[in-house]
């Protein structure tokens, strides 16, 4: 019995009036997220990257030539605030992996653009990243991977609907008081 199963059994014993089964979903998600985060940090560190800096470089690279976006575009596609993105870009610029260039039509806007060193690094590290993830998933066949992917997409959609519904009904509840 692992930690998640033990927690569920403990709650069933202590509170038989409640259904602790959501712990099975969210407990495992947290454990998988922690394991994968730790693994990612471990193989990025020798390359001088963090998961956050890797994310920015990968975001720029997957956008295709000329490998540049505004900080707002990067923040939006990374689900970050523009302030958090600025700090990441500062560090990547100091490392020579990106440069900031002015927007030709609006001097108030700057682009973050991969440098040749940034392109070389993200190409090398991304290949390692995929190989590492492949190793982590080698115990699963193609059908199992597709099942997990579909189940996680469904879970994400389900949670997002619940959150969106709560945001819509919260102001209504306040007005009803």
Steps between C-alpha positions, in 0.01 A plus 500: 500500500647838403458836672193603300320170559588519871360854526175387335472199732575717805226746405253219432569370850492840671217656302284221352233762430723661231623370163878558491537373140596846363826457693581219257486741205652812654751320720638312201503814286705679766741207532545469123548877470761499779686203352508653152598845633789350697612299196481807273699715744766229526583476135460872423739618774822385326393713202454808719122491458200482729160367395384862467788612278467179297132579449578846360770371264275216382211744453714723277646206307170326428365827358729462199722758332582770591459343849367812664194612691402791715512449876120518502474223240743288700316565826166412345621175348675410827211606726722745688479865588704737288696597815606138556593473134720811519713342773546183297594697191754705696683184608491346151632823349786513753585141402512599132215265406256771391525861392241770515431683179262791440175447313539674162153655516476587870803615698319430828499126420806277521541150365678218678694312234716190520868554431696238305629372837142482627389304193790257536433448869124448475544264203747289700308505826159445341627183331627383842168599655301284259741208541470529879120512487503200266707309756259596777206370293662187358290278727188613315398390153355740240137417590564562872666833426204604286257394776689701760522802271126485427415452869717795603345721229155403628606569858636842404178589316287377790695700758502811279121481460458469877729797561329708230159409641609602848624836370166563330286398797706672774385855408142370471522352851633829638212695345245254639612564861 
